[in-house]
Amino acid sequence: MQQAQPIVVVTQPQRGGYPHGSNWQTGLLDCCSDCGVCLCGTFCTICLACQVASDMNECCLCGTSVAMRTLYRTRYGIPGSICSDFMVTFCCTVCSLCQLKRDINRRRQMNAF
C-alpha cells in the first residue's frame, strides 16, 4: 500500500494575488444602497449576523466577528488589515455587518460569490 505524499506549502498568497481581487462593492456607510439590509441590521442585528454566517458556511455566532470580516476580505482580495477589520467591527458593528451582507448580495448577482 502506497502512502500519499504530504503537501508542503512553500509560499503564501499575497494581497492582490487572489482571482477576484477587488474592493468592497459598497462603502461602509452606504445604507441607502440596500435599505432592506440596513433595516434588518438596525432592528435585528442577530438575524443579519446569522444570514451572513450562513452565506459563508460558518457558525451563526461568528457573523459579527472580526474573523468573519477578515475571512471575507482575504477571500476576495479586498485590501485591508486585521487591525482595520477590528476597528470597523468594534466601532461600527452594524455598519460592518450591513456592508458585508450588501457585498455578498452584489457578488451573488455577478455570479462571483
Secondary structure as UniProt FT lines:
FT   TURN            15..16
FT   TURN            19..20
FT   TURN            28..29
FT   HELIX           31..33
FT   HELIX           35..43
FT   HELIX           45..55
FT   TURN            56..57
FT   HELIX           60..62
FT   TURN            63..64
FT   HELIX           66..75
FT   TURN            76..77
FT   HELIX           82..91
FT   HELIX           93..109
FT   TURN            110..111
//
